[in-house]
Amino acid sequence: MADSTHRDRPWVMRTYAGHSSATDSNALYRRNLAKGQTGLSVAFDLPTQTGYDPDHELSRGEVGKVGVPIPDLGEMRRLFDGIPLKTMNTSMTINATAMWLLAMYQVVAEEQAHDAGEDPQEWVGQLAGTTQNDIIKEYLSRGTYVFPPEASIRLTTDMIAYTVVTMPRWNPLNICSYHLQEAGATPVQELAYALSTAIAVLDAVRDAGQVPPEEFEKVVGRISFFVNAGVRFVEETCKMRAFGRLWDEITRERYGVQDPKMRRFRYGVQVNSLGLTEAQPENNVQRIVLEMLGVSLSKDARARAIQLPAWNEALGLPRPWDQQWSLRLQQVLAYESDLLEYDDIFEGSHVIEAKVAELVAGAKEEIDRVQAMGGAVAAVESGYMKQALVASHAARRAKIEAGDQLVVGVNAWKETEESPLTADLDAAIQTADPLAEASAIERVAAWRGQRDESEVAEALERLRADAKTDANLMDATLVCARAGVTTGEWAGALREVFGEFRAPTGVTGVVGMSEGGSELTAVRERVRATGQELGGRLRLLVGKPGLDGHSNGAEQIAVRARDAGFEVVYQGIRLTPSQIVAAAVDEDVDCIGLSILSGSHMELVPDVLEQLRAAGVGDVPVVVGGIIPESDARRLREAGVAAVYTPKDYGMTQIMDDIVDVIRRANDLD
């Protein structure tokens, strides 16, 4: 029954935000909080996420693009200037460098306490929020891993052991199935791989011996999840109920957790960005609302925190007004509707119960398969989970192209009136500050110039020494933060000890479209005939320059190109322009396809073109794909790019046909 006199407390409302600089992001956070946002969700730029300073070669074009650059304690101070951390709930989307960012966050809180004349340790004990810190999904989707899996899990377990005592209100690990769905996961795979990750981490914490057995329930109770909610909101509702049921069973039976509160499935949500379309982007608003309902309608499986993408994310960086619109969607649902006045409206539904049972059974089967391989880490290292996700994503793409899965405005009902929202595309998105990178480089140089270098060297030496033992690395990391070490220096010291890692691409062995109908057959014949005219099989290099680790699109292009008969050269993520050019020369490729979704295309693509000319292979055509505004696309074509593809170009077989045309024109075959 409804009770209008009692309403449940709304979920924490966040907006995922951060760009250009700490100062600009701080101003944005203050505006959002004034508009009714009840928590912060910090987006860090790719150099910060992957452990590089703004002046590193791989940082070029990436500084301040998809988040805020935080290379040192000074920038962390600026980020939270005037925002009392003692009373704030802060979510930080950070993984490989999570320990480092949490250490700087703690030090800023201590400084704020000192300035307020209060006890710093009391402030630290009150800190509330979340570090995502789910490194396993980084090997499968976002690609912001740094160290090998075993070392990465060690950093995670050290953080958990530290926070459970020192920051009892902090969630040190946020198992993130969001990006699994973005990488193609079905609901069953999202359930299974997220829970397999949780098992891997909890087993590691238990076996490390840093947490007394009687305190282990507290560890389980601080684990949270960050999930994806797609537009199939009934299925998504059932998925969330399945998550809760499975988590309760795992924590009770595998870890012996007796307290029901410690077994509660606690999760936050960013609803699906994969399904947002560049075509008729106004339709994204209703998609976002439906996705929000999937994680809010069911009281017994309701999200603790929700952040929504903006309607124009497939076009570029949302403006503050776009983010405000998404916040208002949440507020209307929470405060104007009667949703929060009811008990669980799905309790007793035979339809819901049957679907939940189906998802639970499928997830258990897949979890057992992963455990039989040795667990989530082994399934990452073998490439099993990555290949499964690439295959699922390829199947989804094939259904859309075949018209079996309808996407309004993309493959159905494409006719449209001119939209006033996109009449001026350049004004419909926010442009990152073009001076952000230069400013960040100047500031980090100034930071290095004013610190005590002997103290920095001593702190880094301790970090390296502790990394070679089984000591908890949080203490040495805090010493580094207080000494003025930079993000790149902290990660660089650990790279020296742990080494680096290149995850399997998942492309090998995956067949996207074994048949594909007459369209793919015709393209295969064109690929074969053109290769014959040029004296060999056509070779396509798929390259990911810079730090952008979102490889889903590149992987799907690589799979479809191979299905179309190309010999595909794909070396994975995080390559410098010089490495891509070297591969193009060594492999004697016929075309280069660059994939960039981080907004760094205007810096990195011209660099590749210039280096191709310097290497004497400037006649090799280059095509580019990514979230690229039309004004940038024009400039890229003027610079010599043969073709530019954006999310509206969903027909990958057509793209393969276009690439054949590009190769033929470049070789004067027509």
Summary of the structure (lengths in Angstrom):
residues: 670
radius of gyration: 24.7
end to end distance: 72.2
largest distance: 78.6
contacts: 2422
relative contact order: 0.11
helix: 53%
strand: 10%
